[in-house]
């Protein structure tokens, strides 16, 4: 029984999540097999986003492409977090530079 559970969880579970062999199978990671649900942005984000150089829209779109139908791949998440960490390190470096030039 343990080998069946192990095989299903690590082998067949991905096939189950992506409807392997079905007519409506998920062929690409960022395509939904269900009806697309539009995630509306709040009024606050619509107002504040231009002042933040449209960064909330960009990050929201990236999250929508990563998180499809409640399925998120670990490799995609790690890649996104590495990219965000790199962006923040660049911002911190620029802030340090500007602060050191002002003093």
Secondary structure, DSSP 8 states (H G I E B T S, - for coil): -HHHHHHIIIIIHHHHHTTTTSTT---STT--SS--------HHHHHHGGGGTTHHHHHHHHHHHHSBTTB--HHHHHHHHHHHHHHHHHHHHHHHHHHHHH-
